[in-house]
Amino acid sequence: MDRNRERRMTPRQIIRRIGLWLCVFVIVSPAILFFLWMISLSLKFEVDNAAYPPVFFPERIAWKNYADVLASNRFLTYFVNSLIVTGSATALALLVGVPAGYGIARMAAHKSAIVILIARITPGLSYLIPLFLLFQWLGLLGTLVPQIIIHLVVTVPIVIWIMIGYFETTPMELEEAALIDGAGRWQVFRHVALPIARPGIAVAFILAVIFSWNNFVFGIVLAGRETRTLPVAVYNMISFDQLSWGPLAAAALIVTLPVLLLTVLAQRQIVAGLTAGAVKGG
């Protein structure tokens, strides 16, 4: 009887659920439509891309667009550059951010948390000009080092902010027991806090990768011809003489694919990381 009552929904609950799904559809549908249209552009020849009325499903699929992008001499170089910059910036952010988040959370250093929040919401362009002048003075412009360093401006605050929120909701009993048993603070952090915080670290890792991989402004200002990342390479495909929508859309999809796959494959870890702390803290 109780289950039947729970399954039955009142008209008000039905209306609320329909309204919720309608709002979700209205918010999400433009992004889905644009993504599907980009896929359509990447699979069409230029004749179909310039046709009016627009053609969504082409009669012939232009796999040549993807082949031309992948066959580009510099595409592999730009892909490796993106891997190096994103991987280094994310690894350094986790190396610095996870202990920093743990220390701020355990010391209840709210002023430090506010500073991290300010650093998180400050536009990256605010740091670009002074760091550009510094890298120019050091002779590092045109290398990957400035890009890795300036990406830390984005990734470190994200990691610290996420880990502060996660460590604040994890239980203290295990850490207190380890301290009573004679463990040092570093041993508690390494053997007790870190294993508990794996879901939160996974979320911080994924978000840091997404923000670093998709960053465009830093790359276009600090990178040289051989040190460009993929977002900058896609932008350089736009010319005033001719704009080929097929290869451009194919390149944009290839750039998006690694982050998209990472998000899809790690969606369970993302949900666990965003909810586990609240469950454990209850």
Sequence and secondary structure as in RCSB ss.txt:
>XXXX:A:sequence
MDRNRERRMTPRQIIRRIGLWLCVFVIVSPAILFFLWMISLSLKFEVDNAAYPPVFFPERIAWKNYADVLASNRF
LTYFVNSLIVTGSATALALLVGVPAGYGIARMAAHKSAIVILIARITPGLSYLIPLFLLFQWLGLLGTLVPQIII
HLVVTVPIVIWIMIGYFETTPMELEEAALIDGAGRWQVFRHVALPIARPGIAVAFILAVIFSWNNFVFGIVLAGR
ETRTLPVAVYNMISFDQLSWGPLAAAALIVTLPVLLLTVLAQRQIVAGLTAGAVKGG
>XXXX:A:secstr
 HHHHHH   HHHHHHHHHHHHHHHHHHHHHHHHHHHHHHHHTS HHHHT SS  SS SS  THHHHHHHT TTH
HHHHHHHHHHHHHHHHHHHHHHHHHHHHHHHHT HHHHHHHHHHHHS THHHHHHHHHHHHHHT TTSHHHHHHH
HHHHHHHHHHHHHHHHHTTS SHHHHHHHHTT  HHHHIIIIIHHHTHHHHHHHHHHHHHHHHT  HHHHHH  T
TS  HHHHHHTT  SS   HHHHHHHHHHHHHHHHHHHHHTHHHHHHHHHHHHHHH 
